[in-house]
C-alpha cells in the first residue's frame, strides 16, 4: 500500500539517457584513450606475430565482443589483411554442449583451454564485472600464459581485479557502460590499425 508520505519517483525524461551518456563520456575520453592506445599497439604486435585474440561476454556484452572480433577478421575502416580473432560465445553448439555437460561457468574457460596459447590475448567484457564464467575464463587464460584484458563497469569488481589490465567505465547504468564499451572497441580498432600500418602489416618483427 502506498503511504501518504511516500515521495513518487520522478519520471525520466526522453533525453535522460543521452544526458547520462554525455556525462559519462566526458571522463571516459580522458582515462580510456591511453589504455586503448596501448592495447591497440600491443594487439597489433601480438597478432602480426601469429598470436590470436579471444573475446567473450554475456548478453549485450557478447554482442560487443563479437563486434570486436568482426572488425579484426574483416576490417574497421581501411582495407588491410585479416587477423585471427574468435568470439567464444558465437559457437552455439560448443557453448550449449559445455553448459550442459560441465555447467554454465565453464562455457568460456573450456574454449580458452582449447583455442588459447601462451602469448594470445583474452578480452572479457562485463558491465558488472562479476560474471562467474568470465572469472573462470580469466583464470584459465592465466594458466596458459595468455594476457587478459577486462572491459567492465565501475571499479572495484572481481573481473578487473583478475585481469592483467582493465578499462573500467564509470557510469551509473549498464546501458551507458555498454555504449561506452562500444566506443572503446572502436577506439581500440583505430589504434590497432594505426599500429599495423606503421609496422607494415603482418610478418613484421616487433621493434
GIWOQUI-V761464 format. One record per backbone hydrogen bond with DSSP energy under -1.0 kcal/mol. CO is the residue of the C=O (numbers start at 1). NH is the residue of the N-H. If there is no record, write none. Layout:
CO;NH
CO;NH
This chain:
3;6
13;16
15;19
16;20
17;21
18;22
19;23
20;24
21;25
22;26
24;28
25;29
27;30
27;31
28;32
32;36
33;37
34;38
35;39
36;40
37;41
38;42
39;43
40;44
41;45
42;46
43;47
44;48
45;49
46;51
47;50
48;203
52;121
53;86
54;123
55;88
56;125
58;61
59;63
60;64
61;65
62;66
63;67
64;68
65;69
66;70
67;71
68;72
69;73
70;74
72;83
84;53
86;55
87;90
90;92
91;95
92;96
93;97
94;98
95;99
96;100
97;101
98;102
98;103
103;106
104;107
106;110
108;112
109;113
110;114
111;115
112;116
117;120
120;147
121;54
122;149
123;56
124;151
129;159
131;135
132;136
133;137
134;138
135;139
136;140
137;141
138;142
139;143
140;144
141;146
145;119
147;122
148;164
148;165
149;124
150;167
151;126
152;169
157;161
165;150
167;152
169;171
173;177
174;178
175;179
176;180
177;181
178;182
179;183
180;184
181;185
182;186
183;187
184;188
185;189
186;190
187;191
188;192
189;193
190;194
191;195
192;196
193;197
194;198
195;199
196;201
201;204
